[in-house]
Amino acid sequence: MGAEPAGPAPSPPASALAELEQAAAAVSGPELAREYGELLAGDPRVLLREGGPRHLTASAIVIDLCGDHVALVWHRKGRFWVQPGGHLEAGETSFEQAARREVVEEIGISGLQRIGDGPAMLHRHALDAAFGRCSEHWDVQYLLRAPAPAAELPLTVSEESAEVRWVPWPLRGAGPERESSALPEGTVPDLAGTLEELALYLARWTC
């Protein structure tokens, strides 16, 4: 007997596709948002880690109430400082919800305000052998504001993050540019560039 005909391919979650459409207004631009949408529409399995070596993830650049500090975590596996984030879990269909969950799990903060109408940045990056079968993350990044100044909002460590800290991110002169020189040694190399672009994005939504 011949093989059973394959069933119809699963449809990508409408909520995830809608968030990627919103990412056209992110600092990464509409072309990258289109590529992300095409990736998900072409194979909805990439929403999860099990979707293959290249898949989608979600993270958040978390700033304090005044915007003068950024929260970073020390990634045990990668051995670098980075923003909180990670893979979507089974049943999750929203990048923003996944990013918020990761923030609660990794630094213990909830009640965050989203800056902007959707994702603030889309960022693709290759991974080394420390990440096993994961070879490339297509990360959907949100800019989220905490409900209090850094001095009043201690961060908590997690199993994935051995250390967590608020890092100063002050205005450069009168702004809107901000200074990233306080990023600790071992920060992922591209985070400084991301923060440089997000400083202008933050000013666009808060002025």
C-alpha positions as CSV (number, residue, x, y, z in Angstrom):
1,M,0.0,0.0,0.0
2,G,1.2,3.5,-0.7
3,A,1.9,6.0,2.0
4,E,-0.9,8.0,3.5
5,P,-1.2,11.4,1.9
6,A,0.2,14.2,4.0
7,G,-2.3,16.4,5.8
8,P,-2.6,20.1,5.2
9,A,0.3,22.1,6.6
10,P,-0.5,23.9,9.9
11,S,-1.4,27.6,9.6
12,P,0.9,30.1,11.4
13,P,-0.8,31.7,14.5
14,A,-2.5,34.9,13.5
15,S,-1.3,36.7,16.6
16,A,2.4,36.0,15.8
17,L,1.9,37.1,12.2
18,A,0.2,40.3,13.3
19,E,3.1,41.1,15.7
20,L,5.6,40.6,12.8
21,E,3.5,43.0,10.7
22,Q,3.7,45.6,13.5
23,A,7.5,45.1,13.4
24,A,7.5,47.0,10.1
25,A,7.8,50.1,12.3
26,A,10.7,48.7,14.3
27,V,14.1,50.3,13.9
28,S,15.2,47.2,11.9
29,G,12.9,48.3,9.1
30,P,10.0,46.9,7.0
31,E,12.1,44.6,4.8
32,L,13.4,42.5,7.7
33,A,9.8,42.4,9.1
34,R,8.7,41.0,5.7
35,E,11.4,38.3,5.8
36,Y,10.4,37.3,9.3
37,G,6.8,37.0,8.3
38,E,7.7,34.9,5.2
39,L,9.8,32.6,7.4
40,L,6.8,32.0,9.8
41,A,4.2,31.7,7.0
42,G,6.4,29.2,5.2
43,D,6.9,26.9,8.1
44,P,4.9,27.6,11.4
45,R,7.1,25.1,13.2
46,V,9.9,27.8,13.4
47,L,7.9,29.4,16.2
48,L,9.4,26.8,18.5
49,R,12.9,25.4,19.2
50,E,11.8,22.1,17.7
51,G,11.2,23.8,14.4
52,G,14.8,23.3,13.3
53,P,18.3,24.8,13.8
54,R,16.9,28.2,12.6
55,H,13.9,29.4,14.5
56,L,12.2,32.4,16.1
57,T,12.8,33.7,19.6
58,A,11.6,36.6,21.8
59,S,13.4,39.0,24.1
60,A,13.0,42.3,25.8
61,I,15.3,45.3,26.3
62,V,14.0,46.3,29.8
63,I,14.6,49.8,31.0
64,D,13.8,51.3,34.3
65,L,11.1,54.0,34.8
66,C,13.4,56.9,34.0
67,G,15.0,55.1,31.1
68,D,18.4,55.6,32.6
69,H,19.2,51.9,33.2
70,V,19.0,48.7,31.2
71,A,18.6,45.2,32.7
72,L,21.1,42.6,31.7
73,V,21.5,38.9,32.6
74,W,24.6,36.7,32.5
75,H,23.7,33.8,30.1
76,R,25.1,30.6,31.6
77,K,25.2,28.7,28.3
78,G,26.5,31.5,26.1
79,R,28.8,33.0,28.7
80,F,27.8,36.6,27.9
81,W,25.8,39.5,29.2
82,V,22.5,40.0,27.2
83,Q,18.9,41.1,27.6
84,P,16.4,38.6,29.0
85,G,14.7,36.4,26.4
86,G,14.5,32.9,24.9
87,H,12.4,30.4,23.1
88,L,8.6,30.4,22.9
89,E,7.0,27.5,24.7
90,A,4.5,25.1,23.5
91,G,1.1,26.8,23.2
92,E,2.6,30.3,23.1
93,T,1.5,32.3,20.0
94,S,2.6,35.8,20.9
95,F,6.2,37.1,20.9
96,E,5.3,39.8,23.3
97,Q,3.8,37.4,25.8
98,A,6.8,35.1,25.5
99,A,9.2,38.1,26.1
100,R,7.3,39.2,29.2
101,R,7.3,35.6,30.6
102,E,11.1,35.4,30.1
103,V,11.5,38.8,31.9
104,V,9.6,37.5,34.9
105,E,11.5,34.2,34.9
106,E,15.0,35.7,34.4
107,I,14.9,39.0,36.4
108,G,11.7,38.9,38.3
109,I,9.9,42.0,37.0
110,S,6.3,42.3,35.9
111,G,3.9,45.2,35.2
112,L,6.0,46.4,32.3
113,Q,4.9,49.1,29.8
114,R,5.6,48.4,26.1
115,I,7.3,51.3,24.3
116,G,5.8,51.6,20.8
117,D,3.0,49.8,19.0
118,G,4.9,46.5,18.6
119,P,8.4,45.0,18.4
120,A,11.2,47.6,18.6
121,M,13.8,45.5,16.9
122,L,14.2,42.4,14.8
123,H,17.7,40.8,15.1
124,R,19.2,37.7,13.5
125,H,22.3,36.1,15.0
126,A,24.3,32.9,14.5
127,L,25.0,30.7,17.5
128,D,28.1,28.7,18.4
129,A,28.4,25.0,19.4
130,A,27.4,25.8,23.0
131,F,23.8,26.1,21.9
132,G,23.6,22.6,20.6
133,R,21.3,22.1,17.6
134,C,20.3,25.8,17.6
135,S,22.3,27.5,14.8
136,E,20.5,30.8,14.3
137,H,18.0,32.8,16.2
138,W,15.6,35.2,14.6
139,D,14.9,37.3,17.6
140,V,11.8,39.5,18.1
141,Q,12.8,42.2,20.6
142,Y,10.5,44.5,22.6
143,L,11.4,47.7,24.5
144,L,9.7,47.4,27.9
145,R,9.7,50.0,30.7
146,A,9.7,48.9,34.3
147,P,7.3,50.5,36.9
148,A,10.0,52.0,39.1
149,P,13.6,53.5,39.0
150,A,16.4,50.9,39.1
151,A,17.4,51.9,42.6
152,E,13.9,50.8,43.8
153,L,13.6,47.7,41.8
154,P,16.1,44.9,42.6
155,L,16.5,42.1,40.0
156,T,16.4,38.4,40.9
157,V,18.6,35.6,39.5
158,S,17.3,32.5,37.9
159,E,18.6,29.0,36.9
160,E,19.5,30.4,33.5
161,S,21.0,33.6,34.7
162,A,23.7,33.4,37.3
163,E,24.0,37.2,37.6
164,V,21.6,40.1,36.8
165,R,22.2,43.8,37.0
166,W,21.0,47.2,36.1
167,V,23.5,48.9,33.8
168,P,23.5,52.7,33.5
169,W,22.2,54.1,30.2
170,P,22.3,57.9,30.6
171,L,21.6,60.5,28.0
172,R,24.5,61.7,26.0
173,G,24.4,65.5,26.6
174,A,20.9,66.7,25.9
175,G,20.1,63.5,24.1
176,P,18.2,61.8,22.6
177,E,21.3,59.7,22.1
178,R,22.4,57.6,25.1
179,E,25.7,56.4,26.4
180,S,26.5,52.7,26.3
181,S,30.0,52.8,27.8
182,A,28.9,51.2,31.0
183,L,28.0,47.9,29.4
184,P,30.1,45.3,31.2
185,E,32.9,43.3,29.7
186,G,31.5,40.2,28.1
187,T,28.3,41.9,26.7
188,V,27.2,40.5,23.4
189,P,29.0,42.7,20.8
190,D,25.9,43.8,19.0
191,L,24.0,45.1,22.0
192,A,25.7,48.5,22.0
193,G,24.5,49.1,18.5
194,T,21.0,47.9,19.3
195,L,20.9,50.3,22.3
196,E,22.1,53.1,20.1
197,E,19.2,52.6,17.7
198,L,16.7,52.1,20.5
199,A,17.7,55.4,22.2
200,L,16.2,57.2,19.2
201,Y,13.2,54.9,19.1
202,L,12.6,55.6,22.8
203,A,12.7,59.3,22.2
204,R,10.3,59.0,19.3
205,W,7.6,57.4,21.6
206,T,8.2,59.4,24.7
207,C,8.6,63.0,23.5
